[in-house]
Amino acid sequence: MKVAILCGGLGTRLGDLTRDLPKPMIEIGGRPYLEYVVDSFRGFDVVLLTGHKSEVIEAHFGDRVTYSRESEPLGTGGALRQARALLGDLYVGKPMLSVLRSHRLVPAAGLSAARNIERVVLGDSLFHQNVVAPRMGAHVQASRVFWLRKFTEDEVRADRAGRDSLTGLHNRKTFERDLRRQVHEATTNAPAAIALWSLDHFKATCDEYGEQVGDQLLRSFANALAEQIRPGDCLYRLDGETFAIVYPGADLIRAESAVQRLLLALGGQTVEAAGLAFNISASVGLTVAKPREATAALMARADAALHSAKDGGGGCCITAAPEAK
C-alpha cells in the first residue's frame, strides 16, 4: 500500500516559524509534526511530496521514505501528477475535484480517531483522502494524506456503475440509495437537508448552440459545484441539468446558508464553450427531511420548490419546510 503525503507548502501564514523550516517540520511536543504523520503509517510505502526546503525533510527522514521533489510550487494536483511514477498506475482526473478542497479544522484526538476517509475513482485506481491530526491542543489544522491502493475489477466496476459518465459525479442510483439512508438516520436534532439544483436556460442554450456546448456547460457546472461544496456534503447529478446536494445533519437554516454561499460563489463565474463565454446561473429547491419520511414525499417537496425558483426567474433558492405534525 502506498501513502502520498503532501508536505511541500510554503507556510507563509506562519511567519517566522517557517523562515528556516518547511511547514511540516515545525516541532510539536519536541518532534516535527510530519514525524507524527509518517509514524502513523508504519508498514506502508510512504512517498513524501516535498517542495519548499525539501532538503530539511530529506535530511531528517533519510531513506525511511521515498521523495518526489517540486522544483516550483505545483499545488495539490500538480504534486500528485509529478509523483505518478512513484505511486503506480494512477490517473489524476476530474473526480478529484470533489475531494481536493482546502484544509479544515478537526477536533484533536489520537491519530486513528482523527482519521476521516473518502474515496473516488481515478482511472483504474481508487483514491483515498485521509485527514490526520496528532494531539495538538483543542483543535489542529489537518494535514492531507493521499492513500492509494489497487482494487479488484469488480470493485472498480461497481463504483463506476454508481457514477455519471459525463461529469464523474455520483448518479441518481447512488443518490437514491444514499438518500434512503440519510432519511432513515435523520432525527429532529440531526436532520438531513436536500437541495435540487438546475442550470437556468439550459434547454434554450442547447437548442441554440448544440448538445456539445450543453455537455461542456454541465461538466463545468459540476466542477464548480464540486470545488465549492463543504467537506461532508454529498453531490450528485440526477439527470439532464438537474443536480442534488445532500447536507447530512443540517437543518433548513444551515443548509440555506450553505446554498446561498454557493450561489454567490457561482454568480460571478463564466464558462468557456465553443469559443463563447456563458454566465453560470442556477435555481435551487431546498427542503429538509422529517424523521423516517418517505423519500418520495421529500423529493416532491424539493422538486416543487425548485420549480418555484425557476418560475420566479431563476438564480435563486426557494425553501420548503415540511408540514408540522
N, C-alpha and C positions, 0 to 999 in steps of 0.2 A: 504494500500500500504506500502510495506517495502522498506527501503532505507538502503543499507550497505555502510558505509564509511570506507575506508581503512586508518588507521592512526597509524600503528604500526612500521613505518620505523625508522631506526637509525639516519638518518640525518647526517651522518658522514661528508658530504661535507660542512656542515655549521659550523664546528669547534666549538669554544667556545659557540656559541649560543645554542647548544643542550647538553651542559655539564650537566645542571640541569633540562632541559626541554625536553619533546619529541618534535619532529619537528613541529607537527601541533599546538602546544601551544605557539609558538613564537608570540609575540604581533605585530599586525599591526594596527596602529591608536588607540592604547590603549586597544585593545581587542585581545584575542587569535585568530589566523587565523581559527582554527577549529570552533570557535563560529559563524563566518560568515557562514560557510558551514552548520552547524546544523540549524541555524536560517532560512536559505533559504528553509528548508524542514519542517517548522511548519505544523502540522496537519498530518504528516506522522509518521509511526512507524520506528524510526531511530535505527539502530544497529551499534555501533562503534566497528570495528575490531582493537583492540589495541594490543600493544606489548611492545616496549621499554618505560619504565617509565609509564606504564599504570595507576599506582596509581595517578599520577598527573592529568590525564584526568578524572578519575573517581571522584576524589575529587572536581573537578571543575563542572562537569555536574550532579553529583548525580544520582537521579532516573529519570531524564528527558529523559534518553535514556537507551537502553539495551546494554550490553557489551559481546563481545567474545574475550577472552584474549589469546594471544600466550605465551606459556612458553619459546619458542625459535623461531627465525625467520623462517617463513614458506613460505614467498613470497606471491604474489597475489592469485594464485590458491589455495595454501595451506590454506591461511587465510579464503577464501570463503568456502572451504571444511569443515574446522573446525566449521564454523558458520552455517552449513547446517540446523541443528536442529532449530536454531532461525529464519532462513529465509524461512522455509517452504519447500515445495516439489520442490527441485532444484537439477538438475543433472549437475555437472560441467564436461563437456566433451570437445572433440577436437575442436568444433566450437569456443570455447572461444579464441583459439589462434589468431583468426583474429582481436580480439579487445583488448587483453591483451598486449599492447605494452608499451614502455617506456613513461614517462611523456613528455609533449611537451609544448612549449610556446604558449600562446594565447593572443590576444590583451586584455588589461584590459578594463572592462566595468561593467555595473550593472550585478547582478547575473543572471537575466533572459536573458539578452542579450548575455552573455558569455557561454550559455549552449548549448552543441552540443551532440546530441543523436544518438547512433547506436543501432541496435538490432540484436540478433542472437537467434536461438532456442537452448535451453539447456534442453534436456529431454522433459517434458511436460510444461515447463515454457519458457517464452521469457525473454531475458536478455538485459537490457538497460545499456549503459555506458554514464554517464554524465561527461562532463568536466566543472568544476565550478571554476570561478575566481572572487573574490571580487575586489574592486578598490584598486590597489596597485602599482601605478606608470605606466610607459609606457607599460611594459609587466610583466607578472607574470607566475611563474611556476604553471601549472594547478594541481588540485587535482583530484583523481579518485573517483568517486561516483558511486556505482553499485546499480541500481534501478530495483527491481523485482516486477512483478505483474502476476497474473493468467490471461490467455487469454482463450477465448472460444475455443471449439474443432474445430470450423470452421476456426478460425484464425490460430491455430497451424497447421491444415491440409493444409491450403493454403500456409503457409510458408514452410512446408516440401515439398510440391509439387514443390517448386522452388529451391530445393537443391539436390545435388548429393548424392546418398545413400552411396557411398564408402568413399568419403572424407569429406562430410559435407559442402563443398563449394557450392556457388550458381551454378546452372546448366545452360545449353545452353538456355533454355526457358527464364530464368531470364536475362541472358546476352543479348539476342536479344531485350528484352523489354528495358533494361537499355541503350543499345547502341543506339536504336532509339531516346531515349530522349536526350542522350548526343550529338548526331549529330544534332538534332533539335535545341538544345540550343547553339551549337558551333558558335563562331564568329571569325573574323580574329584576334581580340585581346585576345579572350578567347577560344582557340581551345580545342579539346579533342584528346588525343593520345591513340592508342591501340597497345598492344604488344601480339602477339601469341607466347606461349612457348610450346616447345615439348621436352620431355625426349629423349636424344640420345640413340640409340641402344636398344630401349625398346623391339621391336619385337624379336630381336635376344636373348635378356635376357629371355623373356618369353618362347621362343622355347627351350632354353637350361635348364632352371631351373623350369619352370612351371608357371601357372597363379597365384598361391598363392604368389609366390615371386613377380610377377608383381604387384599384388594388394598392397603388402606391400610397394613396391617402390613408387607407386602412392600416397599412404597415406602419406608416409614420405616426398615426394616431395611437396605435398600440404601443409603439416605442415610447411616445411621450407620456402616456399613462404609466407605463412600467417604470420609467425613470423617476416619476414624481410621487407615486403612492408610498405610504408609510410601511416600514417593516411590519410584517404580520398581517397586513391586508392582502386579500386574495383577488387576483384579476383574471377575467375570462373573456373570450369572445364567444358570443352566443350564436349569432348568425347575421349575415348582411352587415349593416353598420351598427349593430347593437352589441354592446359590451356590458359586463357586470363587474362590480366590485363588492365583495363581502367584507364587512368590518366586524370581525369577531369581538364580542364583549363591549361593543359601542352602543350607546343609546342614541336616540334621534338627534339630540343636540350635538353630541360629539361627532357623530357621523356627518351631520350637515356642515359643521365647521371644517372637517376634512375635505368634503366635496367643494365647498366654496373656495378653500385654499387652492385646490387643484384646478378649478375653473379659472381662477385668477392667474395661475401659472401658465395655463394653456392659452389664455386670451391674447397674449402678445406674440404667440408663435405663428410662423408661416411654414408651409411645407412646399418643397420644390418637386414638381412633377411635370414631365414633358416640356421642360423649359419655362414653366409658368409657376407663379407663386400663389398659393392658396392659404387663406386665413383659416385657422382651426376654430370652429365653433361647435359646441355640443350642448344637448339638452339632457337633463338628468331627472329621473324619478326616484325618490328616496323614501324608504319606509323601514320599519323595524319589526322583527318577528315577535309574536307573542309566544310564551312557553308552550311547546307541543302543538303549535299552529300547523295546519295543513299547508304544505308548500305551495299548493295551487292558489290558495287564498292570498298568501303572501305575495306571490308573483303577480296576481291580478291587481293587487293594490299598487304595487310598484309600477306596473305597466300603465295603469290609469294615470298615475302621477307623471310618468314620462310623456304620455300623450298630451296632458295638460301643459307641460313645459313647451312642447313643440308647437301646440296650438297658440301659445302665447308669444310666438316669435322666435323661440329657441335661445340658446346662450344662457340658460338659467336652470335653477334647480327648484322643483316643486316637491314638497314633503307631504306624506300621507301617514298620519298616525293611526294605529289600529284602534278600532272602536273599544271603548271601555266596557267591561262586563257589567 
